[in-house]
Every structure is written in structure tokens, then in C-alpha cells.
């Protein structure tokens, strides 16, 4: 007995990825609205310049991801590839800015005497900038294989949504952690669901991506390890 694959119209696939791009933008906007975008529009934001640069660069990635999805969906493949060449360098900028911002914030907290906070809050951005390059680099490597490329880019972009998703609040109250994680994982989970409908199987990229994000969500215990405390303590002495 053979298993049949459901061939959904190309337009359905295009609408799905456009929807995912919109979802990513919505998560980013909602997650950072109370602490950054809202105050920014109100003229009351109080953040150092590095945070504004970081926000602009990372918001630009979400916009670039959406533009690339729309170009591919509307058949503008040549333009998609030209913009993709720019996107490769933009991805490198994301990594550089992410790492620089992490160490800049670490140094500011050390200068303010908040050493324990500095040690705890350095872990997340650094590990994000380990996982994102893996999927982004693979997406660049397989850019001529559309089925791999688009899924790798989806996972890479979802990785960057972690800070927004984990800041989610409702009526001023933090959203419960399981719901925040579900929001963070949602682009990949929806991709897996779509694969099940369209292909009758889940692409391995989504399985690997979800496993990687789950491991990131469990990284908190590392801040109490002797190795991490020794590493960040050494960094603190360099900056003090």
C-alpha cells in the first residue's frame, strides 16, 4: 500500500509562508511594544544607542525576511536572489551586532555593580548567536535547494524571536512561560503542521530546529555552573 502525498496548489504554499512572515513580525512587535516600540513612539524610551542600533538591525531582518517571502511567492525569483545576496551580509551584521550588544550590556551592568545580573543575562544572547548562525549558514549553503532553504530561513528567523516571545504580557501581566514558549515555537510548529498536511511527513529541518530551540529554552541552568561563573567572572575582571 502506497502513501500518497497531497499536492496543495502553489498559491496555498505561498500564502502559508506570507502568513508565517506576518506572524514573525507580529510576535516581534507585540513582545517589544511595552518596553521599546511603545515608549519609542511616545518619545519616552530611555535606552543607550547600542540598543537602538540593535533594535533597528533586528527589526530590519524581520522586514527583509518578509520581503523575501513575498518576492518568492509572487514569482520575482531574480530579485529574490539579488536581495538574498544582500541578505547574506545582513545576516553577518545580525551576528556581529548581537554579540557586540551582549558584551556591551554585560560591561554596562558590571560598571553599575550588578555583577550577578550581568553574569546571568549574558548567556541568552550569546547562545542565540550560536544557534542562529548554524541555521542561517545552512540556509546560505543550500540556497539553490528551495525546500531546504526556505525551512532553514524560517528556523533561523524564529530563533531571533526568543526575546520578543519571552517578554509577552497581557494587560500588564506576564504571559505564563509555557504559553510564551509556544508563541516562540509557533512558526516552526505551524510549518510542521503544514508539512503534515501537504507532504504527509515533517521535514527534518523543522525537527532539528524545534529541538535546538527547546534546548535554548532549557539553558537557564548553565548560569549556575562553575564553568559559566568562572568565564563571566574572568570577563568581569577584564572590564573592571
Beta strands, then each sheet from edge to edge (+ up, - down):
strand 1: 169-170
strand 2: 173-174
sheet 1: 1+ 2-
end
